């Protein structure tokens, strides 16, 4: 019985080691998978082992909570959409 316990403990230790190694070499992109906690008015930036949230232009906050003038933001988005396909070289 003690041998079974030791073997189970050793197997659990090896499993824990394998998970630790796997976690060290893999990174989940929370921004791409949508598992981040960024505000709708923030940009998500993937980092090794996590992510950062930064409020978009015209908004202030910590990236998780961003406040600002949503009407002004809508105007900026509309301007970008209108002028996105304009060729300014001609």
C-alpha positions, 0 to 999 in steps of 0.5 A: 500500500505504501508503494502504491502511494509513493508511485501515485505521488511520483506520478503526480509530481511528474505530471506537475513537472510536465504541465509546468514545462508546457506552460513555460514554452507555450503562450495563449494569445488572449487577444486573439482568442477573445479571453482578454478583459479589455474594454470595448474602447481599448486595444489588447496587446498580447504579452508572454504569459498575459496581455495588456489593455490600453485605452484607445485615443480619446478615452482614458482609464486602465484599459479594462475600464475606459471612459471618454466621449463615445460620440467623438470616438464614433466621428474618428472611426467614421473619418478613418473609414471614409478616408481609408481608401482615398489615394492622397498621392494623386 
